[in-house]
Amino acid sequence: MADEAWGFDTRVIHGGQQADPRTGAVVPPIYQVSTYKQDGVGGTRAGYEYSRSANPTRDALEANLASLEGGARGLAFASGLAAEDTLLRTICKPGDHVVIPGDAYGGTYRLFANVLERWGLDYTPVDQHELDEVRKAIRPTTTLIWCETPTNPLLNVADIAALAGIARDSDAKVVVDNTFASPALQQPLELGADVVVHSTTKYLGGHSDVVGGALITRDADLGERLAYHQNAMGGVSGPFDAWLVLRGIKTLAIRMQRHCDNAERVVAMLREHDAVIDVRYPDSNEVARKQMARFGGMVSFRARGGEQHALDICARTRIFTLAESLGGVESLIEHPGRMTHASAAGSTLEVPSDLVRLSVGIEDPKDLLADLRSALG
Ligand SMILES: *Cc1c(COP(=O)(O)O)cnc(C)c1O
């Protein structure tokens, strides 16, 4: 396909896309349909028979996802976690072992700890910026290294190419959750990963109006196996949700530039501010500088004065909306210890109680800075 030679800013709009064959509509219609008329028994038109198995709107999104990540196959799911569950129960079998990040996304950790462990999947949380720790955690039964970079909410960075090397030496696969960076800033398949995972709820959707997930594989055979499980397990994206994600992706390249511009200004202000300690943003991390084009819209910091000060800051902003999730056009603020990461209290994933996490949106940066300054007191 010619698409592969196109620049990223062209692929977000045209990658894997064609005008609707029947009407010429320049964006895919929402094929809100469950079943398709057959011309005689077994005589499907264009292969569509039932929308869990395939749907033209979802197909358009899946082709676009493959193009964005430079993969052989894209698959769209009802949520990021549905994508993860399908992936894990396709690649792994009971008795296998997975190395996961010491500070994995809370829902990912819960899937391993409270769902898949009972199914027979073993896992070891490891700080993946320590490559020796990763090597030590590998067992003969390790089939997967699960990587998230940058991590949530501490913005730690793992070296994708190095992890892919470790995996190759031990016949394991590397999966990268690319939700925080998005394909606009980081291309894990190019760095040697086998599969990319997304919560399309976040930057790909980009407008806080849809929940969705995605898998993109480097290899067509694994893509085919995952497609089989996608249909067999049933966690598919509905046509309207697929359409919303595809619509969101068209502005991904331009939105990410603005998210990064605004985050850089917020980071510069926070680093100078007396009420703030320990601003977390991967701009000075050597590995991040090697594998990311820019450093994204997520920023965390600790409030001088402890948890109460952190809670006060979250209560005082007016443009930064107090809410979970991230990656939308609107700026959000949250207290991970009491909100997104409350379930991690007492575990290895526990986060500092004075931590505040920002998802920096694409509003006027002057307004964002003024809002934060006034909330910091
Ligand atoms: C939100 C998120 C998920 C889970 O995705 P859902 O769409 O909420 O199921 C997984 N990984 C990361 C990094 C996330 O931020």
The ligand as an SDF file (V2000), in Angstrom:
LIG
                    3D

 15 15  0  0  0  0  0  0  0  0999 V2000
   -7.0110    3.8760   30.5420 C   0  0  0  0  0  0  0  0  0  0  0  0
   -5.8470    3.0000   30.3380 C   0  0  0  0  0  0  0  0  0  0  0  0
   -6.0020    1.6160   30.1070 C   0  0  0  0  0  0  0  0  0  0  0  0
   -7.3390    0.9280   30.1250 C   0  0  0  0  0  0  0  0  0  0  0  0
   -8.1630    1.3300   29.0980 O   0  0  0  0  0  0  0  0  0  0  0  0
   -9.7700    1.4080   29.1940 P   0  0  0  0  0  0  0  0  0  0  0  0
  -10.1550    1.9670   27.8950 O   0  0  0  0  0  0  0  0  0  0  0  0
  -10.0930    2.2940   30.3670 O   0  0  0  0  0  0  0  0  0  0  0  0
  -10.2540    0.0090   29.4220 O   0  0  0  0  0  0  0  0  0  0  0  0
   -4.8530    0.8720   29.8820 C   0  0  0  0  0  0  0  0  0  0  0  0
   -3.6270    1.4290   29.9050 N   0  0  0  0  0  0  0  0  0  0  0  0
   -3.4480    2.7410   30.1400 C   0  0  0  0  0  0  0  0  0  0  0  0
   -2.0580    3.3000   30.1640 C   0  0  0  0  0  0  0  0  0  0  0  0
   -4.5420    3.5710   30.3660 C   0  0  0  0  0  0  0  0  0  0  0  0
   -4.3410    4.8700   30.6230 O   0  0  0  0  0  0  0  0  0  0  0  0
  1  2  1  0
  2  3  1  0
  2 14  2  0
  3  4  1  0
  3 10  2  0
  4  5  1  0
  5  6  1  0
  6  7  2  0
  6  8  1  0
  6  9  1  0
 10 11  1  0
 11 12  2  0
 12 13  1  0
 12 14  1  0
 14 15  1  0
M  END
$$$$
